[in-house]
Amino acid sequence: MSTVNNTDKFEGMDYETALTKLTELISRLERSDGTFLELMEVYKEAFEYYTYCTAYLNTAADKIKDLNIRMAELLRTIEEG
């Protein structure tokens, strides 16, 4: 079992790299490539990558929402001015 802290594991990792790794892990699970215990570890790691990717996308969505709000406020100010 890995003792790597998830924070360390994903620090500086971009979304595309994490998604590629997640896809590779899912492929391994689909092939049933390994023993039950090995596949459980692969599943655990895949879930960590899934969680990271989901959080990454949620953060991006929040940033886009904030930008949309700021843009709407700016446009409203311009229209009123």
LINFENWO-V538688 format. One record per residue. N is the residue number from 1. PHI is phi in radians with two decimals (999 if undefined). OMEGA is omega in radians with two decimals (NA if undefined). D_CENTER is the distance of its C-alpha to the mean C-alpha in Angstrom with 2 decimals. Layout:
N;PHI;OMEGA;D_CENTER + N;PHI;OMEGA;D_CENTER
//
This chain:
1;999;-3.11;21.81 + 2;-1.32;3.09;19.55 + 3;-1.87;-3.13;20.33 + 4;-1.23;3.06;17.58 + 5;-1.20;-3.13;16.02 + 6;-0.99;3.12;12.23 + 7;-1.05;3.12;12.53 + 8;-1.18;-3.09;14.53 + 9;-1.07;-3.04;12.52 + 10;-1.81;-3.10;9.46 + 11;-1.04;3.12;11.86 + 12;1.35;-3.12;12.18 + 13;-1.42;3.09;9.59 + 14;-1.51;-3.08;8.58 + 15;-1.07;-3.07;5.92 + 16;-1.08;3.11;8.83 + 17;-1.13;3.14;9.65 + 18;-1.13;-3.14;6.67 + 19;-1.15;3.09;7.12 + 20;-1.08;3.13;10.76 + 21;-1.12;3.11;10.83 + 22;-1.05;3.13;9.34 + 23;-1.08;3.11;12.00 + 24;-1.10;-3.14;14.57 + 25;-1.15;3.12;14.19 + 26;-1.10;3.10;14.57 + 27;-1.05;3.12;17.55 + 28;-1.11;3.10;19.07 + 29;-1.12;-3.14;18.93 + 30;-1.13;3.12;20.50 + 31;-1.40;-3.04;23.19 + 32;0.94;-3.07;23.88 + 33;-1.49;3.10;24.16 + 34;2.46;3.09;25.34 + 35;-1.33;3.12;27.00 + 36;-0.99;-3.12;25.85 + 37;-1.13;3.09;24.91 + 38;-1.10;-3.13;23.04 + 39;-1.18;3.06;21.08 + 40;-1.13;3.08;20.32 + 41;-1.17;3.09;18.82 + 42;-1.11;3.11;16.79 + 43;-1.06;3.13;15.65 + 44;-1.05;3.13;14.78 + 45;-1.15;3.11;12.74 + 46;-1.06;3.13;10.99 + 47;-1.13;3.08;10.28 + 48;-1.10;3.11;8.89 + 49;-1.18;3.08;6.39 + 50;-1.04;3.14;5.87 + 51;-1.08;3.11;5.83 + 52;-1.10;-3.13;3.53 + 53;-1.08;3.13;0.94 + 54;-1.11;3.11;4.11 + 55;-1.10;3.12;5.09 + 56;-1.05;-3.14;4.25 + 57;-1.17;3.10;5.96 + 58;-1.12;3.09;8.31 + 59;-1.11;3.11;9.26 + 60;-1.09;3.12;10.02 + 61;-1.10;3.11;11.93 + 62;-1.10;3.11;13.79 + 63;-1.12;3.12;14.80 + 64;-1.14;3.10;16.08 + 65;-1.05;3.12;17.99 + 66;-1.07;3.11;19.51 + 67;-1.10;3.11;20.56 + 68;-1.10;3.11;22.09 + 69;-1.12;3.14;24.03 + 70;-1.11;3.12;25.26 + 71;-1.14;3.11;26.27 + 72;-1.09;3.10;28.13 + 73;-1.12;3.12;29.92 + 74;-1.10;3.12;30.88 + 75;-1.11;3.11;32.22 + 76;-1.11;3.11;34.11 + 77;-1.11;3.13;35.64 + 78;-1.13;-3.13;36.70 + 79;-1.17;-3.13;38.21 + 80;-1.38;-3.01;40.10 + 81;-1.43;NA;41.26
//
